Amino acid sequence: MLTVYAPAKVNLVLEVLGKCGDYHRISSILQTIDLCDVLNFELAEEVSFRCSEPGLESDNLAMKAATLVKEATKCGKGARIELRKHIPWGTGLGGGSSDAAATLLALNQLWKLKLSTSDLLRLASELGSDVPFFIYGGTGLIEGKGERVTSLPLLNSTRFVLLVPPLGETRDKTRQLYGKLSADCFTGGQYVRAALSSLRQDRTVLPSMMFNAFERVAFDFFPGLSELRRGFREAGAPSIHLAGSGPCLLAPVLEKDLADELRSRLEDQGLKCYLASSSTPAWYPGQT
């Protein structure tokens, strides 16, 4: 059995530079964290897929990734794939994209396909804009539609308190949020440049440098999100940001005691939250 850990991500910076045809051009710095889904792979005659959340078995990106790599390589092998979800879905943490990338990486090993990194990136870009990043993981600069990935100096160990609002999943959430961005939400890459300079100098991105274009529209889009942000701040969060296209909120916290206290206060309010740390590259394979 091949076991793969697929990490969630946070956007340290997410700029939308403008629109080009049917898609938006982005510039973003992403960081994997140690909140992970777990996928098990075993050789089989056919490809099959099961998920710990049965409602996610239909139209799942991991299964799409398996089908894509099998068709692209004309591989005659199969695999039993089991996915145990730990990353909350539809929250902006990239769980589905990470599962897809982990599937590409795992099947490349399990089926002995010998696909290069460029081959894997090409397949990943067909699956979604965040999937190529997870082929690398760690800290990365994402450009274009998400297909251009540049590995960066690894972020110094940073804790993130994640607040997952009880808002339910919104269909086509990211597409809808992009549609609400007006021209005055577009920026020129200055936030990414400042964060890159800090990363390359001392491997840090200060909370004051974090930026997310979707924050201009998300707090009107998601009912109750502004109130949750206010409660997060009152609980002691020093800085609050949107995770990806949301609605998850995150607070970068340097001190472990403060992070533990903040999580405890949120849980006392009956809110769903996680304490995660920045993690190093991409996937964590192990054979049993």
C-alpha positions as CSV (number, residue, x, y, z in Angstrom):
1,M,0.0,0.0,0.0
2,L,1.2,3.5,-0.8
3,T,0.1,6.2,1.6
4,V,0.2,9.9,0.7
5,Y,-0.5,12.9,2.9
6,A,-2.1,15.8,0.9
7,P,-1.5,19.1,2.7
8,A,-3.8,22.1,2.8
9,K,-2.6,25.6,1.8
10,V,-2.9,29.2,2.8
11,N,-2.5,32.2,0.5
12,L,0.1,34.6,2.1
13,V,-0.6,37.0,-0.7
14,L,-3.2,36.7,-3.5
15,E,-3.4,39.5,-6.1
16,V,-5.6,39.6,-9.1
17,L,-3.7,41.6,-11.8
18,G,-6.5,41.8,-14.3
19,K,-8.6,39.8,-16.8
20,C,-7.3,38.1,-19.9
21,G,-10.0,36.7,-22.1
22,D,-12.1,34.3,-20.0
23,Y,-9.8,34.1,-17.0
24,H,-8.2,36.3,-14.4
25,R,-4.4,36.7,-14.1
26,I,-3.2,36.1,-10.6
27,S,0.0,36.5,-8.7
28,S,0.0,34.7,-5.4
29,I,2.3,33.3,-2.7
30,L,1.1,30.0,-1.3
31,Q,2.2,28.0,1.7
32,T,1.4,24.4,2.5
33,I,0.4,23.6,6.1
34,D,0.3,20.5,8.2
35,L,-3.4,20.0,8.0
36,C,-3.6,17.0,5.6
37,D,-5.9,14.6,3.8
38,V,-4.7,11.0,3.7
39,L,-4.9,8.9,0.6
40,N,-4.1,5.1,0.3
41,F,-3.3,3.5,-3.0
42,E,-3.2,-0.2,-3.9
43,L,-2.7,-1.9,-7.2
44,A,-5.8,-3.4,-8.7
45,E,-7.3,-4.4,-12.1
46,E,-9.4,-1.3,-12.3
47,V,-9.5,2.2,-10.8
48,S,-11.9,2.6,-7.9
49,F,-12.4,5.4,-5.4
50,R,-13.8,5.6,-1.9
51,C,-14.0,8.6,0.4
52,S,-14.6,8.9,4.1
53,E,-17.2,11.6,3.1
54,P,-19.5,9.7,0.8
55,G,-21.0,13.0,-0.5
56,L,-17.6,13.8,-2.0
57,E,-17.2,10.6,-4.0
58,S,-19.1,12.0,-7.0
59,D,-17.1,14.4,-9.3
60,N,-14.0,14.2,-7.0
61,L,-10.8,15.7,-8.3
62,A,-8.7,12.8,-7.1
63,M,-10.7,10.4,-9.2
64,K,-10.5,12.9,-12.1
65,A,-6.7,12.9,-11.7
66,A,-6.5,9.1,-11.7
67,T,-8.7,8.9,-14.9
68,L,-6.6,11.7,-16.6
69,V,-3.2,10.1,-15.9
70,K,-4.4,6.7,-16.9
71,E,-5.8,8.0,-20.2
72,A,-2.7,10.2,-20.9
73,T,-0.2,7.4,-20.4
74,K,-2.4,4.6,-21.7
75,C,-1.5,2.7,-18.6
76,G,-3.3,-0.7,-18.3
77,K,-3.0,-0.9,-14.5
78,G,-5.6,0.0,-12.0
79,A,-5.7,1.2,-8.4
80,R,-7.9,1.2,-5.3
81,I,-7.9,4.7,-4.0
82,E,-9.2,5.6,-0.5
83,L,-9.4,9.2,0.6
84,R,-9.7,10.2,4.3
85,K,-10.8,13.8,4.5
86,H,-9.4,16.0,7.2
87,I,-9.2,19.3,5.3
88,P,-12.7,21.0,5.4
89,W,-13.9,21.3,1.8
90,G,-15.1,24.4,0.0
91,T,-13.3,26.7,2.4
92,G,-10.4,28.1,0.4
93,L,-7.8,25.7,1.8
94,G,-7.2,23.8,-1.4
95,G,-8.0,20.3,-0.2
96,G,-9.5,19.0,-3.5
97,S,-6.6,20.4,-5.5
98,S,-4.1,18.9,-3.1
99,D,-5.8,15.5,-3.3
100,A,-5.6,15.7,-7.1
101,A,-1.9,16.5,-7.1
102,A,-1.2,13.8,-4.6
103,T,-3.0,11.3,-6.8
104,L,-0.8,12.3,-9.8
105,L,2.3,11.9,-7.7
106,A,1.3,8.6,-6.1
107,L,0.1,6.9,-9.3
108,N,3.3,8.0,-11.1
109,Q,5.1,6.0,-8.4
110,L,2.7,3.1,-8.0
111,W,2.4,2.5,-11.8
112,K,6.1,3.2,-12.4
113,L,5.2,5.7,-15.1
114,K,8.4,7.8,-14.8
115,L,6.6,11.0,-15.7
116,S,8.8,14.1,-15.3
117,T,7.9,17.1,-13.2
118,S,6.9,19.0,-16.3
119,D,4.6,16.1,-17.4
120,L,3.0,16.2,-14.0
121,L,2.6,19.9,-14.1
122,R,0.9,19.7,-17.5
123,L,-1.6,17.2,-16.2
124,A,-2.1,19.2,-13.0
125,S,-3.0,22.3,-15.0
126,E,-5.8,20.5,-16.7
127,L,-7.4,19.7,-13.4
128,G,-7.5,23.2,-11.8
129,S,-5.6,26.4,-11.1
130,D,-4.3,25.4,-7.7
131,V,-3.3,21.8,-8.6
132,P,0.2,22.6,-10.1
133,F,1.3,24.3,-6.9
134,F,0.8,21.1,-5.0
135,I,3.1,19.2,-7.2
136,Y,5.8,21.2,-5.4
137,G,4.2,22.3,-2.1
138,G,6.2,24.2,0.5
139,T,6.3,27.9,-0.4
140,G,5.6,28.9,-4.0
141,L,4.9,31.8,-6.3
142,I,1.9,31.2,-8.5
143,E,1.3,33.2,-11.7
144,G,-0.9,33.3,-14.8
145,K,-4.0,31.1,-14.2
146,G,-2.0,29.2,-11.6
147,E,-0.1,27.1,-14.1
148,R,3.3,28.9,-13.6
149,V,4.8,27.8,-10.3
150,T,8.2,28.9,-8.8
151,S,9.5,27.4,-5.7
152,L,10.6,29.9,-3.0
153,P,12.7,29.9,0.1
154,L,10.7,28.0,2.7
155,L,8.8,30.2,5.1
156,N,10.1,30.1,8.7
157,S,7.9,28.0,10.9
158,T,4.6,29.9,11.3
159,R,1.4,28.9,13.1
160,F,-2.0,29.6,11.7
161,V,-5.3,29.5,13.6
162,L,-8.0,28.6,11.1
163,L,-11.7,29.5,11.7
164,V,-14.0,27.5,9.5
165,P,-17.4,29.3,9.4
166,P,-20.6,27.1,9.6
167,L,-21.8,28.5,6.3
168,G,-22.1,25.3,4.2
169,E,-20.6,24.9,0.7
170,T,-21.5,27.4,-2.0
171,R,-21.7,26.1,-5.6
172,D,-19.2,27.6,-8.0
173,K,-18.0,29.8,-5.2
174,T,-14.7,30.8,-6.7
175,R,-16.2,31.6,-10.1
176,Q,-18.9,33.8,-8.5
177,L,-16.3,35.7,-6.4
178,Y,-14.1,36.3,-9.4
179,G,-17.2,37.7,-11.1
180,K,-17.7,40.2,-8.4
181,L,-14.2,41.6,-8.6
182,S,-14.3,45.0,-10.3
183,A,-11.3,46.8,-11.9
184,D,-10.6,48.6,-8.6
185,C,-9.9,45.3,-7.0
186,F,-7.0,44.6,-9.4
187,T,-3.5,45.4,-8.2
188,G,-0.1,45.6,-9.9
189,G,1.9,42.9,-8.1
190,Q,3.3,45.2,-5.4
191,Y,2.1,43.1,-2.5
192,V,3.8,40.0,-3.9
193,R,7.0,41.9,-4.6
194,A,7.2,43.1,-1.0
195,A,6.6,39.6,0.3
196,L,9.1,38.1,-2.0
197,S,11.8,40.5,-0.8
198,S,11.0,39.6,2.8
199,L,11.1,35.8,2.0
200,R,14.4,36.0,0.2
201,Q,15.9,38.1,2.9
202,D,14.9,36.3,6.1
203,R,12.2,33.7,5.1
204,T,9.4,35.7,6.7
205,V,6.2,37.3,5.5
206,L,4.9,39.6,8.2
207,P,1.1,39.6,8.8
208,S,1.1,43.3,7.7
209,M,2.4,42.1,4.3
210,M,-0.4,39.6,3.7
211,F,-3.1,40.6,1.2
212,N,-6.0,38.9,-0.5
213,A,-8.0,40.5,-3.3
214,F,-11.1,38.5,-2.5
215,E,-11.4,40.3,0.9
216,R,-12.9,43.2,-1.0
217,V,-16.0,41.1,-1.9
218,A,-16.1,38.0,0.3
219,F,-17.5,39.7,3.4
220,D,-20.5,40.8,1.5
221,F,-20.8,37.5,-0.4
222,F,-20.8,35.1,2.6
223,P,-23.6,35.9,5.1
224,G,-22.4,36.3,8.6
225,L,-18.7,36.3,7.7
226,S,-18.1,39.9,8.9
227,E,-19.6,39.0,12.3
228,L,-17.4,36.0,12.6
229,R,-14.3,38.1,11.8
230,R,-15.4,40.5,14.5
231,G,-15.7,37.6,17.0
232,F,-12.3,36.2,15.9
233,R,-10.7,39.6,16.6
234,E,-12.4,39.9,20.0
235,A,-11.1,36.5,20.9
236,G,-7.6,37.9,20.5
237,A,-6.5,37.3,16.9
238,P,-3.8,39.9,16.1
239,S,-4.4,39.8,12.4
240,I,-7.1,38.1,10.3
241,H,-7.1,37.2,6.7
242,L,-9.2,35.2,4.2
243,A,-8.0,31.8,3.1
244,G,-8.1,31.7,-0.7
245,S,-11.6,32.5,-1.9
246,G,-12.9,31.7,1.6
247,P,-14.9,31.5,3.7
248,C,-12.2,30.1,6.1
249,L,-10.5,32.9,8.1
250,L,-6.9,32.6,9.3
251,A,-4.8,34.3,11.9
252,P,-1.0,34.0,11.7
253,V,0.3,33.7,15.2
254,L,4.0,33.5,16.2
255,E,3.6,32.5,19.9
256,K,2.4,29.0,20.6
257,D,0.6,29.9,23.9
258,L,-1.4,32.6,22.1
259,A,-2.3,30.3,19.3
260,D,-3.5,27.6,21.8
261,E,-5.5,30.2,23.8
262,L,-7.1,31.7,20.7
263,R,-8.2,28.2,19.5
264,S,-9.6,27.4,23.0
265,R,-11.6,30.7,23.0
266,L,-13.1,29.9,19.6
267,E,-14.0,26.4,20.5
268,D,-15.6,27.6,23.7
269,Q,-17.9,29.6,21.4
270,G,-18.8,26.4,19.6
271,L,-16.8,27.3,16.5
272,K,-14.9,24.9,14.3
273,C,-11.2,25.8,14.2
274,Y,-7.8,24.2,13.6
275,L,-4.3,25.0,14.7
276,A,-1.8,24.4,11.8
277,S,1.8,25.2,11.0
278,S,3.6,25.9,7.8
279,S,5.0,22.6,6.3
280,T,7.7,21.7,3.9
281,P,7.3,20.2,0.5
282,A,4.5,18.9,-1.1
283,W,3.5,15.3,-0.3
284,Y,4.7,12.7,2.2
285,P,4.7,9.2,0.8
286,G,5.3,6.1,2.7
287,Q,4.8,2.4,1.9
288,T,3.3,-0.2,4.2
